[in-house]
């Protein structure tokens, strides 16, 4: 029974819920952008290659090396990453900043403890959180 309770607590963590919502939104945008590249970008790339229905590419032993599809995929990836960044990451960063939390920013400067050799102590700490000895500026 405690395993089920632990799993429920894991699923209900705030960060996991945010990640799940972000993933669902990203998948929805992925579908939208894929449709855009298939309907608009791919025909434009094929038209630039001479207007053939087979696409922009070359035939080797009867097989088409379709460079147009590859170029469209690269364009799709760039558009998708830009949409995820500007529609999900930037608003989430602003929302967390209003709550006083820094996300996707520079890591907090850390220093090491000379006694227990822990290296995960915030730079402004005056005592080691592991062994409790006073830290000086030389411990940085």
C-alpha positions in Angstrom: 0.0 0.0 0.0 2.9 2.4 0.7 4.2 1.8 -2.8 0.9 3.1 -4.3 1.0 6.1 -1.9 4.6 6.8 -2.9 3.7 6.6 -6.6 0.7 8.9 -6.1 3.0 11.4 -4.3 5.5 11.2 -7.1 2.8 11.9 -9.7 1.3 14.8 -7.8 4.6 16.7 -7.5 4.2 20.2 -9.0 7.2 19.9 -11.3 6.0 16.7 -12.8 2.6 18.1 -13.5 4.2 21.2 -15.2 6.3 18.8 -17.3 3.3 16.8 -18.4 1.3 19.8 -19.4 4.3 21.2 -21.3 4.8 17.9 -23.1 1.1 17.8 -24.1 1.3 21.3 -25.4 4.5 20.5 -27.3 2.9 17.5 -28.9 0.0 19.6 -30.0 2.3 22.2 -31.5 4.3 19.5 -33.2 1.2 18.3 -35.0 0.3 21.8 -36.1 3.8 22.6 -37.3 4.2 19.2 -39.1 1.0 20.0 -41.0 2.3 23.5 -41.9 5.6 22.1 -43.2 3.9 19.3 -45.1 1.3 21.6 -46.7 3.4 24.8 -47.3 7.2 24.3 -46.9 7.6 21.0 -48.7 5.7 22.1 -51.8 7.8 25.3 -51.9 11.0 23.4 -51.6 9.9 21.0 -54.3 8.9 23.9 -56.5 12.4 25.4 -56.1 13.8 22.1 -57.3 12.0 22.3 -60.7 8.4 21.7 -59.8 8.5 17.9 -60.0 6.1 15.9 -57.9 9.0 13.6 -56.9 10.7 16.3 -54.9 14.1 18.0 -54.8 16.6 15.2 -55.1 18.4 12.8 -57.3 17.7 9.3 -58.4 20.3 6.6 -57.7 19.6 3.1 -59.0 15.9 3.9 -59.2 15.7 5.2 -55.6 15.0 8.9 -54.9 17.4 10.7 -52.5 14.9 13.3 -51.4 16.8 16.3 -50.2 13.6 18.4 -50.2 12.1 16.2 -47.5 15.3 16.6 -45.5 15.3 20.3 -45.9 11.6 20.5 -44.9 12.4 18.4 -41.8 15.2 20.8 -40.8 12.8 23.7 -41.2 10.1 21.9 -39.2 12.6 21.3 -36.4 13.7 24.9 -36.2 10.0 26.2 -36.2 9.1 23.6 -33.6 11.9 24.5 -31.2 11.2 28.3 -31.7 7.5 27.7 -30.9 8.2 25.7 -27.8 10.7 28.3 -26.6 8.5 31.3 -27.1 5.2 29.8 -26.2 6.2 27.5 -23.3 9.7 28.3 -21.9 9.5 32.2 -21.9 6.1 32.4 -20.2 7.0 29.7 -17.7 10.3 31.6 -16.9 8.3 34.8 -16.4 5.7 33.1 -14.2 8.4 31.5 -12.0 10.3 34.8 -11.7 7.1 36.4 -10.3 7.0 33.6 -7.8 10.6 34.2 -6.9 12.1 31.1 -8.5 14.7 31.2 -11.2 14.4 28.6 -13.9 16.5 28.0 -17.0 19.0 30.5 -15.7 22.6 30.5 -14.7 23.4 28.0 -11.9 23.8 29.4 -8.4 27.5 29.9 -7.5 28.8 27.1 -5.1 31.8 26.6 -2.9 33.4 23.6 -1.3 33.7 22.8 2.4 37.4 22.3 3.5 36.3 19.8 6.2 33.9 17.4 4.7 34.8 18.2 1.0 31.2 18.8 0.0 31.0 21.0 -3.1 27.3 21.8 -3.1 27.3 24.7 -0.7 25.9 28.1 -1.8 28.5 30.8 -2.1 26.8 33.0 0.4 26.6 30.3 3.1 28.5 30.9 6.4 28.2 27.3 7.6 28.5 24.0 5.9 25.1 22.4 5.6 26.6 18.9 6.0 29.1 19.1 8.9 28.2 22.5 10.3 31.7 24.1 10.5 31.9 27.9 9.9 33.0 28.7 6.4 35.3 31.6 5.6 35.9 33.4 2.3 39.0 31.2 1.8 36.7 28.2 1.5 35.5 29.3 -2.0 
